[in-house]
Amino acid sequence: MSSDNGDPLEDTIYTAYLDDSLTLCANGKWHHEGRLISNANLSAYFHRAIFWDKTANRYWLKVGKGKASFKVEDTAQFVKEATLTKNEIKIKLFSGMEMAVKEKDFKLGAEGKLYVELPSGERATVLRSAYQYLANSLMEGKITFEDI
């Protein structure tokens, strides 16, 4: 995930260019050479290891002192959970990060896909379970999504 606490890629001593073999699909699943990475721990690790490189204008996986490039089909961040509090919506990403967002941060994309703009400026895909929770909250009048 993006970091404002210095450059997490600064101490990189080797780089692997895996754009042709490692893909983060639009549904949040990782594929290597066209095959699904089914190991849940490895997939979770990859989600936690994503960093945005402003200089290169691309995402990298930070692994130890190395970094690896990968292909991103849609977004690199995914909302897996959402909950409502008094004045905000709390979300949890695949990376494990939790944050508060506002209704205005949500945007409806093509084919009814829901996105949220994160405080870092990145866009995250809202996955089915979080999407359904938000849709139910909308129907119950708990949130309005006036900006969509």
PyMOL commands that set and color helices and strands:
alter all, ss='L'
color gray80, all
select helices_A, chain A and resi 40-48+103-105+110-112+128-139
alter helices_A, ss='H'
color red, helices_A
select strands_A, chain A and resi 14-17+22-24+30-32+35-36+50-53+58-63+66-69+71-72+77-84+89-93+98-101+106-108+114-117+123-126
alter strands_A, ss='S'
color yellow, strands_A
deselect
rebuild
show_as cartoon
